């Protein structure tokens, strides 16, 4: 079963999210306003990293583009803006 983490937790403490990934073999589902928006999958060894062939990556990119076109997810500009806002808030 995958662990669910709010986007805000990722922004506030990214190390804890990567720590969760490093501890297990299950993906981490990122949510925003209670809705699943992305999934981070741990790469546990060199063999698993090599398994991700160019064709698999192309398929994943196509699916991601389809999800974005369907309104699922957050545009990169929105992510950058939120991270910048969070950093500015922390600096204040």
PyMOL commands that place a pseudoatom at each C-alpha (Angstrom):
pseudoatom trace, name=CA, resn=UNK, resi=1, chain=A, elem=C, hetatm=0, pos=[0.000, 0.000, 0.000]
pseudoatom trace, name=CA, resn=UNK, resi=2, chain=A, elem=C, hetatm=0, pos=[1.412, 3.386, -0.962]
pseudoatom trace, name=CA, resn=UNK, resi=3, chain=A, elem=C, hetatm=0, pos=[1.862, 6.232, 1.491]
pseudoatom trace, name=CA, resn=UNK, resi=4, chain=A, elem=C, hetatm=0, pos=[-0.018, 9.461, 0.864]
pseudoatom trace, name=CA, resn=UNK, resi=5, chain=A, elem=C, hetatm=0, pos=[1.648, 12.805, 1.532]
pseudoatom trace, name=CA, resn=UNK, resi=6, chain=A, elem=C, hetatm=0, pos=[0.228, 16.286, 1.054]
pseudoatom trace, name=CA, resn=UNK, resi=7, chain=A, elem=C, hetatm=0, pos=[1.993, 18.577, -1.424]
pseudoatom trace, name=CA, resn=UNK, resi=8, chain=A, elem=C, hetatm=0, pos=[2.425, 21.065, 1.419]
pseudoatom trace, name=CA, resn=UNK, resi=9, chain=A, elem=C, hetatm=0, pos=[4.425, 18.462, 3.367]
pseudoatom trace, name=CA, resn=UNK, resi=10, chain=A, elem=C, hetatm=0, pos=[6.710, 17.969, 0.374]
pseudoatom trace, name=CA, resn=UNK, resi=11, chain=A, elem=C, hetatm=0, pos=[7.290, 21.720, 0.167]
pseudoatom trace, name=CA, resn=UNK, resi=12, chain=A, elem=C, hetatm=0, pos=[7.787, 22.086, 3.928]
pseudoatom trace, name=CA, resn=UNK, resi=13, chain=A, elem=C, hetatm=0, pos=[10.054, 19.085, 4.418]
pseudoatom trace, name=CA, resn=UNK, resi=14, chain=A, elem=C, hetatm=0, pos=[11.237, 17.411, 1.198]
pseudoatom trace, name=CA, resn=UNK, resi=15, chain=A, elem=C, hetatm=0, pos=[13.842, 15.360, 3.069]
pseudoatom trace, name=CA, resn=UNK, resi=16, chain=A, elem=C, hetatm=0, pos=[11.130, 13.503, 4.974]
pseudoatom trace, name=CA, resn=UNK, resi=17, chain=A, elem=C, hetatm=0, pos=[9.424, 12.525, 1.711]
pseudoatom trace, name=CA, resn=UNK, resi=18, chain=A, elem=C, hetatm=0, pos=[12.669, 11.225, 0.238]
pseudoatom trace, name=CA, resn=UNK, resi=19, chain=A, elem=C, hetatm=0, pos=[13.332, 9.405, 3.492]
pseudoatom trace, name=CA, resn=UNK, resi=20, chain=A, elem=C, hetatm=0, pos=[9.985, 7.606, 3.118]
pseudoatom trace, name=CA, resn=UNK, resi=21, chain=A, elem=C, hetatm=0, pos=[10.916, 6.675, -0.457]
pseudoatom trace, name=CA, resn=UNK, resi=22, chain=A, elem=C, hetatm=0, pos=[14.307, 5.370, 0.638]
pseudoatom trace, name=CA, resn=UNK, resi=23, chain=A, elem=C, hetatm=0, pos=[12.764, 3.164, 3.336]
pseudoatom trace, name=CA, resn=UNK, resi=24, chain=A, elem=C, hetatm=0, pos=[10.488, 1.123, 1.150]
pseudoatom trace, name=CA, resn=UNK, resi=25, chain=A, elem=C, hetatm=0, pos=[9.517, -0.207, -2.213]
pseudoatom trace, name=CA, resn=UNK, resi=26, chain=A, elem=C, hetatm=0, pos=[6.109, 1.441, -2.393]
pseudoatom trace, name=CA, resn=UNK, resi=27, chain=A, elem=C, hetatm=0, pos=[5.337, 4.672, -4.239]
pseudoatom trace, name=CA, resn=UNK, resi=28, chain=A, elem=C, hetatm=0, pos=[4.386, 7.878, -2.456]
pseudoatom trace, name=CA, resn=UNK, resi=29, chain=A, elem=C, hetatm=0, pos=[1.188, 9.551, -3.658]
pseudoatom trace, name=CA, resn=UNK, resi=30, chain=A, elem=C, hetatm=0, pos=[1.248, 13.355, -3.506]
pseudoatom trace, name=CA, resn=UNK, resi=31, chain=A, elem=C, hetatm=0, pos=[-2.060, 15.054, -2.848]
pseudoatom trace, name=CA, resn=UNK, resi=32, chain=A, elem=C, hetatm=0, pos=[-3.195, 18.641, -3.171]
pseudoatom trace, name=CA, resn=UNK, resi=33, chain=A, elem=C, hetatm=0, pos=[-6.364, 19.747, -1.416]
pseudoatom trace, name=CA, resn=UNK, resi=34, chain=A, elem=C, hetatm=0, pos=[-7.061, 16.102, -0.645]
pseudoatom trace, name=CA, resn=UNK, resi=35, chain=A, elem=C, hetatm=0, pos=[-6.888, 14.946, -4.264]
pseudoatom trace, name=CA, resn=UNK, resi=36, chain=A, elem=C, hetatm=0, pos=[-4.127, 12.691, -5.612]
pseudoatom trace, name=CA, resn=UNK, resi=37, chain=A, elem=C, hetatm=0, pos=[-2.001, 14.631, -8.083]
pseudoatom trace, name=CA, resn=UNK, resi=38, chain=A, elem=C, hetatm=0, pos=[1.289, 12.757, -8.551]
pseudoatom trace, name=CA, resn=UNK, resi=39, chain=A, elem=C, hetatm=0, pos=[3.167, 9.633, -7.609]
pseudoatom trace, name=CA, resn=UNK, resi=40, chain=A, elem=C, hetatm=0, pos=[6.828, 9.312, -6.677]
pseudoatom trace, name=CA, resn=UNK, resi=41, chain=A, elem=C, hetatm=0, pos=[8.308, 5.872, -7.142]
pseudoatom trace, name=CA, resn=UNK, resi=42, chain=A, elem=C, hetatm=0, pos=[11.463, 4.780, -5.339]
pseudoatom trace, name=CA, resn=UNK, resi=43, chain=A, elem=C, hetatm=0, pos=[14.384, 3.469, -7.352]
pseudoatom trace, name=CA, resn=UNK, resi=44, chain=A, elem=C, hetatm=0, pos=[15.860, 0.855, -5.076]
pseudoatom trace, name=CA, resn=UNK, resi=45, chain=A, elem=C, hetatm=0, pos=[18.770, -0.418, -7.099]
pseudoatom trace, name=CA, resn=UNK, resi=46, chain=A, elem=C, hetatm=0, pos=[20.768, -0.035, -10.288]
pseudoatom trace, name=CA, resn=UNK, resi=47, chain=A, elem=C, hetatm=0, pos=[18.885, -2.858, -11.988]
pseudoatom trace, name=CA, resn=UNK, resi=48, chain=A, elem=C, hetatm=0, pos=[15.568, -1.140, -11.395]
pseudoatom trace, name=CA, resn=UNK, resi=49, chain=A, elem=C, hetatm=0, pos=[16.914, 2.109, -12.804]
pseudoatom trace, name=CA, resn=UNK, resi=50, chain=A, elem=C, hetatm=0, pos=[18.094, 0.327, -15.940]
pseudoatom trace, name=CA, resn=UNK, resi=51, chain=A, elem=C, hetatm=0, pos=[14.662, -1.263, -16.316]
pseudoatom trace, name=CA, resn=UNK, resi=52, chain=A, elem=C, hetatm=0, pos=[13.294, 2.162, -17.110]
pseudoatom trace, name=CA, resn=UNK, resi=53, chain=A, elem=C, hetatm=0, pos=[13.983, 2.036, -20.816]
pseudoatom trace, name=CA, resn=UNK, resi=54, chain=A, elem=C, hetatm=0, pos=[13.531, 4.910, -23.197]
pseudoatom trace, name=CA, resn=UNK, resi=55, chain=A, elem=C, hetatm=0, pos=[10.269, 3.358, -24.453]
pseudoatom trace, name=CA, resn=UNK, resi=56, chain=A, elem=C, hetatm=0, pos=[8.834, 3.097, -20.949]
pseudoatom trace, name=CA, resn=UNK, resi=57, chain=A, elem=C, hetatm=0, pos=[9.777, 6.697, -20.279]
pseudoatom trace, name=CA, resn=UNK, resi=58, chain=A, elem=C, hetatm=0, pos=[8.136, 7.820, -23.540]
pseudoatom trace, name=CA, resn=UNK, resi=59, chain=A, elem=C, hetatm=0, pos=[4.943, 6.002, -22.520]
pseudoatom trace, name=CA, resn=UNK, resi=60, chain=A, elem=C, hetatm=0, pos=[5.008, 7.628, -19.089]
pseudoatom trace, name=CA, resn=UNK, resi=61, chain=A, elem=C, hetatm=0, pos=[5.553, 11.064, -20.635]
pseudoatom trace, name=CA, resn=UNK, resi=62, chain=A, elem=C, hetatm=0, pos=[2.637, 10.521, -23.031]
pseudoatom trace, name=CA, resn=UNK, resi=63, chain=A, elem=C, hetatm=0, pos=[0.416, 9.516, -20.109]
pseudoatom trace, name=CA, resn=UNK, resi=64, chain=A, elem=C, hetatm=0, pos=[1.547, 12.540, -18.104]
pseudoatom trace, name=CA, resn=UNK, resi=65, chain=A, elem=C, hetatm=0, pos=[0.738, 14.833, -21.033]
pseudoatom trace, name=CA, resn=UNK, resi=66, chain=A, elem=C, hetatm=0, pos=[-2.714, 13.243, -21.342]
pseudoatom trace, name=CA, resn=UNK, resi=67, chain=A, elem=C, hetatm=0, pos=[-3.290, 13.721, -17.606]
pseudoatom trace, name=CA, resn=UNK, resi=68, chain=A, elem=C, hetatm=0, pos=[-2.276, 17.367, -17.831]
pseudoatom trace, name=CA, resn=UNK, resi=69, chain=A, elem=C, hetatm=0, pos=[-4.554, 17.914, -20.834]
pseudoatom trace, name=CA, resn=UNK, resi=70, chain=A, elem=C, hetatm=0, pos=[-7.389, 16.378, -18.801]
pseudoatom trace, name=CA, resn=UNK, resi=71, chain=A, elem=C, hetatm=0, pos=[-6.772, 18.888, -16.005]
pseudoatom trace, name=CA, resn=UNK, resi=72, chain=A, elem=C, hetatm=0, pos=[-5.073, 16.432, -13.663]
pseudoatom trace, name=CA, resn=UNK, resi=73, chain=A, elem=C, hetatm=0, pos=[-2.013, 17.785, -11.901]
pseudoatom trace, name=CA, resn=UNK, resi=74, chain=A, elem=C, hetatm=0, pos=[-0.310, 21.127, -11.433]
pseudoatom trace, name=CA, resn=UNK, resi=75, chain=A, elem=C, hetatm=0, pos=[1.501, 22.991, -14.198]
pseudoatom trace, name=CA, resn=UNK, resi=76, chain=A, elem=C, hetatm=0, pos=[5.239, 23.492, -13.648]
pseudoatom trace, name=CA, resn=UNK, resi=77, chain=A, elem=C, hetatm=0, pos=[4.804, 27.260, -13.438]
pseudoatom trace, name=CA, resn=UNK, resi=78, chain=A, elem=C, hetatm=0, pos=[2.314, 26.738, -10.619]
pseudoatom trace, name=CA, resn=UNK, resi=79, chain=A, elem=C, hetatm=0, pos=[4.720, 24.449, -8.787]
pseudoatom trace, name=CA, resn=UNK, resi=80, chain=A, elem=C, hetatm=0, pos=[7.557, 26.957, -9.129]
pseudoatom trace, name=CA, resn=UNK, resi=81, chain=A, elem=C, hetatm=0, pos=[5.288, 29.786, -7.937]
pseudoatom trace, name=CA, resn=UNK, resi=82, chain=A, elem=C, hetatm=0, pos=[4.176, 27.795, -4.887]
pseudoatom trace, name=CA, resn=UNK, resi=83, chain=A, elem=C, hetatm=0, pos=[7.718, 26.850, -3.984]
pseudoatom trace, name=CA, resn=UNK, resi=84, chain=A, elem=C, hetatm=0, pos=[8.875, 30.466, -4.367]
pseudoatom trace, name=CA, resn=UNK, resi=85, chain=A, elem=C, hetatm=0, pos=[5.966, 31.655, -2.204]
pseudoatom trace, name=CA, resn=UNK, resi=86, chain=A, elem=C, hetatm=0, pos=[6.803, 29.061, 0.439]
pseudoatom trace, name=CA, resn=UNK, resi=87, chain=A, elem=C, hetatm=0, pos=[10.488, 30.042, 0.474]
pseudoatom trace, name=CA, resn=UNK, resi=88, chain=A, elem=C, hetatm=0, pos=[9.580, 33.732, 0.726]
pseudoatom trace, name=CA, resn=UNK, resi=89, chain=A, elem=C, hetatm=0, pos=[7.190, 32.962, 3.576]
pseudoatom trace, name=CA, resn=UNK, resi=90, chain=A, elem=C, hetatm=0, pos=[9.882, 31.033, 5.441]
pseudoatom trace, name=CA, resn=UNK, resi=91, chain=A, elem=C, hetatm=0, pos=[12.420, 33.810, 4.902]
pseudoatom trace, name=CA, resn=UNK, resi=92, chain=A, elem=C, hetatm=0, pos=[10.084, 36.437, 6.349]
for i in range(1, 92): cmd.bond("trace and resi %d" % i, "trace and resi %d" % (i + 1))
show_as sticks, trace
zoom trace
